[in-house]
Amino acid sequence: MSEKKHQPAVYRPTGLPHYDGNPLIEALPPILSDDDVARMILHSPLKPTEAERSLPAKLRVHGVNRLTDAVIPLEIHLHLEDIFSQLLRHGYTGRHPFHRDTVAMLHASSTKDIRHSGFKSSASTMTLVGLSGMGKTTALNAIARLYPQTIRHAEYAGRPFIQTQVVWLKIECPHDGSLRGFCAAFFAALDEALSVNQYSKLMTTRLNISILLQRIAQLCRSFFIGALIIDELQHLNSARVGNGKETLLNFFVTLSNEAGIPLVYVGTNAMVPLFSGVLRNARRAVGMGVVSFDRFSADDDYWRYLVQRLWEYDWTGSPEPLTTALEDKVYDLTQGNTDFLVKLLTLAQRYVIYEGLPKVSEAILQRVYNEQMRLLHKPIEALRSGDPLQIADFEDMMPAKDQIAQMMNFDTARRARRADLALISNINATSKREKANEPSANPMVPVSKSIDSNIAKEIAESSDLDAALSAEGWIDDKPW
């Protein structure tokens, strides 16, 4: 259990008038600088020493597994934390626990009562979408862990305030996309967050789905859930016809509108079409913007930096310096996918150690790819080809920006230019030798991929999304 899982409330004014005076916001940790975020999410396992490299092969291969634990902060982590921080806090501005409208909403016994309570939601939505293996879940877990999951309140400003606040709750969409599976996942996650065994018992009752969803909405309101994180949302595509896909998406919208719960959608690119059929779902999905985890390009400074950092974790007898030729080979065999990168490096080192070879080479990388990564050949070859038709055969591998452009044209969340990647790369620097191997002082570049939002506004106001998209030439007459 994380040491931040449960925490008594400590109130810290932020200096922002729309935040201060709200105990749900003041109890959160201070708003972090980019420097703080990078330092706190960095996880740099111990690097192998010469003594460790001299151990028998059977021991060294165990060390190789440490490479998979590394979390290297990149610009996208800073961007993600920035949006998540805003999502949490702004979502609480409309749910001041002492405000009359909030109290009326909390005690409403029906949807009609909520609508007449005077409560106005300030909740928004953020979406994490991208290729499988690009670290979406790992990144979000690292960001969520910056916050305590639950906060216990007792008194605020001299008045009693007995309340358990669930800052975030993360659930995984069931593989079959079923409503009952979603309900079970929610109750289990809430029990885990509160360290109780209470709400999961609801699944043993004969309550129908409608009542269970109402109970979920009530619990979200009662515990002031700051953000509901729904991972693997693409699994909704597996839902049987008439068994809940539209019902669940509409429930999410209602949860945000009527209970004021901010939502975080997480999934592969295969989830994007889920939002194209219902206009309000599409508009909600891009509320705080889309954080896209597409694969890196070969010349991306962050990709090169990531490869350099991971290459330092080498348990072979004679570590090979990372040359341009090796960098090119690594990219060719992974196509900028971080999960493929880690797999390639760990498998290559194990092969070298078991075979008694001196070091990892281009030939070794190719052999490992040919013999041990066969199941990944088709998706990697599709990415290598750059052919949209081949990539489309692997639905969750299609770059997110391509799918989203087909759905609607919107102004993507602009990534703030970060001052200096050297700030991040120097965090774990322990010697002049390490500093010499780090990327240039300012490899960060502004991301200028914003799209004209006038067209997005016209589409968003259209009553027929498909017709509007067809008029702009983004989709053909065939369904997705």
Summary of the structure (lengths in Angstrom):
residues: 480
radius of gyration: 24.2
end to end distance: 42.6
largest distance: 73.8
contacts: 1479
relative contact order: 0.12
helix: 51%
strand: 10%
